[in-house]
Amino acid sequence: RTTFGMRSAAVYRRVDDGGGSRARPGWRLEASASASPGGGVPADPADADIVEPLTPDLVLGMSGAGLFASDHRVLAALGAQLATAVETQRLQAEAARAAALAQADDLRVALLQAVSHDLRTPLSAIKASISSVRQRDVAWSPEQLDEFHATIEHETDRLGALVTNL
């Protein structure tokens, strides 16, 4: 903005959902600079005096005096660098969101593994005890049967408490 003597300069991104500015849907303001504090930046690139396409989805809009022909070459080079910087910033934000999602997914997997293990432990004891009691080829003593029944009752209570806590 300062280099070319402009009142304002802004980078706009085309949005597919039409959720851009209130004045004219279709564009979102990505970055801006203005000579006047708190304003002076057009809400839409169509309102800028000079519009320089940066990428198919990014444009640079500037308001102010016209440019000399030699300034257009410098502006095009600057625009290419600006497009790279804006795209790098967008990709970094996207990578940060992806990292947060991956971390949340890792936590979910760890939690499910822990819950699965905690649920299987009492289930295994219940299954082993009831399978033993049902064996017809083994003569279990009353004390042994009482122990199996106590194990089944205790592990069922434990399983119920785990489910309640979940």
Residue pairs with C-beta under 8 A, 6 or more apart in sequence:
1 7
1 8
1 9
1 33
1 34
1 35
1 62
1 64
3 74
3 78
4 62
4 64
4 67
4 71
4 75
5 64
5 65
6 35
6 50
6 62
6 63
6 64
6 65
7 34
7 35
7 36
7 40
7 63
7 64
8 32
8 33
8 34
8 35
8 36
8 40
8 41
8 42
8 48
8 62
8 63
8 64
9 32
9 33
9 60
9 61
9 62
9 63
10 29
10 30
10 31
10 32
10 33
10 41
10 42
10 45
10 48
10 60
10 61
10 62
11 29
11 30
11 31
11 32
11 54
11 58
11 59
11 60
11 61
11 82
11 86
12 20
12 27
12 28
12 29
12 30
12 44
12 45
12 58
12 59
12 60
12 61
13 27
13 28
13 30
13 57
13 58
13 86
14 20
14 26
14 27
14 56
14 57
14 58
14 59
15 25
15 26
15 27
15 28
18 25
18 26
19 25
19 28
20 26
20 27
20 28
20 44
21 27
21 28
21 29
21 43
21 44
22 43
23 43
23 44
23 47
24 43
24 44
24 46
26 44
27 43
27 44
27 45
29 41
29 43
30 58
30 86
31 86
32 41
33 41
34 40
34 41
40 63
41 63
42 48
42 61
42 63
44 61
45 51
45 59
45 61
47 61
47 63
48 61
48 62
48 63
49 62
49 63
49 64
49 65
49 66
50 61
50 62
50 63
50 64
50 66
50 67
50 75
51 59
51 60
51 61
51 62
52 59
52 60
52 61
52 62
52 75
52 76
52 79
53 59
53 60
53 79
54 60
54 79
54 80
54 82
54 83
54 86
55 83
55 87
58 83
58 86
58 87
60 75
60 79
60 82
67 75
115 166
118 162
119 159
119 162
119 163
122 155
122 156
122 158
122 159
122 162
123 155
123 159
125 151
125 155
126 151
126 152
126 155
126 156
126 159
129 148
129 149
129 151
129 152
129 155
130 148
130 152
132 138
132 140
132 148
133 140
133 145
133 148
133 149
140 148
